[in-house]
């Protein structure tokens, strides 16, 4: 049985257009999550990120740049959380000169909930750090 959704949020001092790139550009993605990524940001396109030895696999479902995106999520070779069996929805909302990023991860098996809650809280902090580091170096914005 699926648990309640895992949610994590962070305020980032960058425009939604800049933050959105960190979810759809492979080079930008690995600045905050994973060691390798293959991303094809279009409905049905590949979403593949290798995170701490785990192969996250799924598909892009919806893209509404720079406000929202939805991907399916699971682990290659897993019987508990197979590729594409859960859904991650990302909302980016302008606030002041920055962006509120809210991540909602649905359809997780109960046994996966605590680990994903810790993971998303950790990674939204890394996202904030990655965007701030790039913002500190003019001309080094995430490529598209």
Buried (B, 14 or more C-beta within 10 A) or exposed (E): EEBEBBBBBBEBBBBBEBBBBBBBBBEBBBBBBBEEBEBEBEEEBBBBBBBEEBBBBBBBBEBEBBBBBBBBBBBEEBEEBEBBBBBBBBBBBBEEEBBBBBBBBBBBBEEBBEEBBEBBBEBBEEBBEBBEEBBEEEEEBBEE
